[in-house]
Amino acid sequence: MTPGETDPWTLFVIFGLAAVTVIARCFFFILDRPWALPNWAHRALHYAPVAALAAVVVPEVVMSNGQLVATWQDARLYAAAAGALLFYWRRSVLLTLIGGMAVYLPLHLGLGW
């Protein structure tokens, strides 16, 4: 193959992925009747944002450089605990953010944790 020439297998994969994407996105338009999610799937979607947020936040809080935090002198642990307690107490996302940062910043900047 000469430089700049595309491998046939690569073209096949690109067109295959494009076809799968188009079919998946157009699936609901192709159907001849309205389609609804089952009740169990609809209920499960209510928890999807919380699960996604937990999947992003929890590893950031309990891990450092790919390893579990080995010491209690980590400002993220105390900030996460304070934020969780504030949310449980007041159910306010803004208060959770402000309270967590109010705990995190002095520990991180002041003590170097």
C-alpha positions in Angstrom: 0.0 0.0 0.0 1.3 3.5 -0.8 1.3 6.3 1.7 -2.0 8.1 1.9 -3.9 5.0 0.7 -6.6 3.7 3.1 -6.7 0.0 4.0 -10.0 -1.7 2.8 -10.5 -3.1 6.3 -10.4 0.4 7.8 -13.0 1.6 5.2 -15.2 -1.4 6.0 -15.1 -0.6 9.8 -15.8 3.1 9.2 -18.8 2.3 7.0 -20.0 -0.4 9.4 -19.9 1.8 12.4 -21.6 4.6 10.5 -24.4 2.2 9.5 -24.9 1.0 13.0 -25.0 4.6 14.3 -27.6 5.6 11.7 -29.8 2.6 12.3 -29.6 3.1 16.1 -30.5 6.7 15.9 -33.3 6.2 13.3 -34.7 3.1 15.0 -37.6 5.0 16.7 -38.5 6.8 13.4 -38.6 3.5 11.5 -41.2 1.9 13.7 -44.8 2.1 12.5 -46.3 2.6 16.0 -45.3 4.5 19.1 -42.9 2.7 21.4 -42.6 3.1 25.2 -40.1 1.9 27.7 -41.2 -0.8 30.1 -41.9 0.5 33.6 -38.8 -1.1 35.1 -36.6 0.6 32.5 -38.3 4.0 33.0 -37.8 3.7 36.8 -34.1 2.7 36.3 -33.5 5.8 34.2 -34.3 8.0 37.2 -31.2 6.6 38.9 -28.9 6.9 35.9 -27.6 10.5 36.6 -26.9 9.7 40.2 -25.0 6.5 39.2 -23.0 8.4 36.5 -22.1 11.1 39.0 -21.1 8.5 41.6 -19.0 6.7 39.0 -17.1 9.9 38.3 -16.8 11.4 41.8 -16.1 8.4 44.0 -12.9 7.3 42.3 -11.7 10.9 42.4 -12.3 11.1 46.1 -10.8 7.8 47.2 -7.9 7.4 44.8 -4.8 9.3 44.1 -2.4 8.4 41.2 -4.3 5.2 40.6 -3.9 4.0 44.2 -6.4 4.0 47.1 -5.8 6.9 49.5 -3.6 5.3 52.2 -3.9 8.1 54.8 -6.7 10.1 56.5 -4.8 13.3 55.8 -6.5 13.9 52.5 -8.7 17.0 52.2 -11.0 15.3 49.6 -12.2 12.7 52.2 -13.3 15.3 54.7 -14.8 17.6 52.0 -16.8 14.7 50.6 -18.1 13.7 54.0 -19.0 17.3 54.8 -20.8 17.7 51.5 -22.7 14.5 52.0 -23.8 15.5 55.5 -24.9 18.9 54.3 -26.9 17.4 51.5 -28.5 14.9 53.8 -29.4 17.7 56.3 -30.6 20.5 53.9 -31.1 18.8 50.4 -29.4 21.7 48.8 -26.9 21.1 46.0 -25.5 24.7 46.3 -25.0 24.3 50.1 -23.3 20.9 49.4 -20.9 22.5 47.0 -20.2 25.5 49.2 -19.8 23.4 52.4 -17.6 20.9 50.7 -15.3 23.6 49.3 -15.3 25.4 52.7 -13.9 22.2 54.2 -11.6 21.3 51.3 -9.8 24.6 50.7 -8.5 25.3 54.3 -7.3 21.7 54.6 -5.7 21.6 51.1 -4.2 25.1 51.1 -3.6 25.6 54.8 -2.3 22.2 55.8 -1.2 20.9 52.4 -3.3 17.8 52.5 
